[in-house]
Amino acid sequence: MNRNECLDGARSAVSERGISYGKAEDNFALIARMWSAWLGVPVTAVDVAIMMGHVKDARLKNTPDHADSWIDKAGYAACGAEVATEGNTADKVVSLSRSLTDPRQDDGA
């Protein structure tokens, strides 16, 4: 599979999943709310896209020649880029709030 085939596969997968699951930004926002409740820390739709990419990274560690994982990773990256850059101010506010309240960000003051 060359890079164009990978990107074409991702484009197709994103379109097909949109039909099945709705808009990526809505689905990622729902997942973010569920993960936030489960983990007890704020998670954004952008975080979801990044972490789903990491799921694919973990799978690729075992089977780096598995084309579907590369295609899915490209799709998550594209959806994440869209969510992060298309004026999704709610995620940016949550991210700012998290950086202000996350104890891992504490400077000791």
C-alpha positions in Angstrom: 0.0 0.0 0.0 1.4 3.4 -0.9 0.6 6.7 0.8 -2.1 7.6 -1.6 -3.8 4.3 -1.2 -3.6 4.8 2.6 -5.1 8.3 2.4 -7.8 7.1 0.0 -8.7 4.3 2.4 -8.8 6.7 5.3 -11.1 9.1 3.3 -13.4 6.2 2.5 -13.4 4.9 6.1 -14.1 8.4 7.5 -17.0 8.8 5.1 -18.5 5.4 5.8 -18.2 5.8 9.6 -19.8 9.2 9.3 -22.9 7.4 7.8 -22.9 4.8 10.6 -21.9 6.9 13.7 -22.7 10.5 12.8 -20.3 13.4 12.6 -16.8 12.7 14.1 -16.8 15.8 16.3 -20.1 14.7 17.9 -19.0 11.1 18.4 -15.6 12.2 19.8 -17.3 14.7 22.1 -19.6 11.9 23.4 -16.6 9.6 23.9 -14.8 12.4 25.7 -17.7 12.9 28.1 -17.8 9.2 28.8 -14.0 8.9 29.3 -14.1 12.0 31.5 -16.7 10.5 33.8 -14.9 7.2 33.9 -11.4 8.6 34.6 -12.5 11.6 36.7 -10.5 14.0 34.6 -11.5 16.2 31.7 -11.0 14.6 28.3 -11.7 16.5 25.1 -12.7 15.4 21.6 -9.2 16.2 20.4 -7.8 14.0 23.2 -10.1 11.2 21.9 -8.6 11.5 18.4 -5.1 11.5 19.7 -5.7 8.5 22.0 -7.5 6.5 19.4 -4.4 7.1 17.2 -2.4 5.6 20.1 -4.6 2.5 20.1 -3.6 2.1 16.5 0.1 2.6 17.5 -0.2 -0.2 20.0 -1.7 -2.5 17.4 0.9 -1.6 14.8 3.7 -2.5 17.3 2.5 -6.1 17.0 1.6 -6.1 13.3 3.2 -3.2 11.5 2.2 -4.6 8.1 -1.6 -4.5 9.0 -2.9 -2.0 6.4 -6.2 -1.3 8.1 -4.4 0.0 11.2 -2.5 2.5 9.1 -5.7 3.6 7.4 -7.5 4.0 10.7 -4.7 6.0 12.2 -4.7 8.3 9.2 -8.5 8.7 9.6 -8.2 9.5 13.3 -5.5 12.1 12.5 -7.7 13.7 9.9 -10.7 13.8 12.2 -8.6 15.1 15.0 -7.2 17.9 12.8 -10.7 18.9 11.8 -12.0 18.9 15.4 -8.9 20.9 16.6 -8.9 23.5 13.9 -12.5 24.0 12.8 -13.5 26.5 15.5 -14.5 23.9 18.1 -14.2 26.4 21.0 -15.8 24.1 23.6 -12.8 21.8 23.4 -10.4 24.7 23.6 -12.2 26.0 26.7 -12.1 22.5 28.3 -8.4 22.2 27.4 -7.6 25.5 29.0 -9.7 24.6 32.1 -7.8 21.3 32.4 -4.5 23.0 32.2 -5.5 25.3 35.0 -7.0 22.6 37.2 -4.9 19.5 36.4 -2.7 18.7 39.4 -0.1 17.3 37.0 0.3 20.9 35.8 0.9 22.2 39.3 3.9 24.4 39.6 4.1 23.9 43.3 2.9 27.4 44.1 
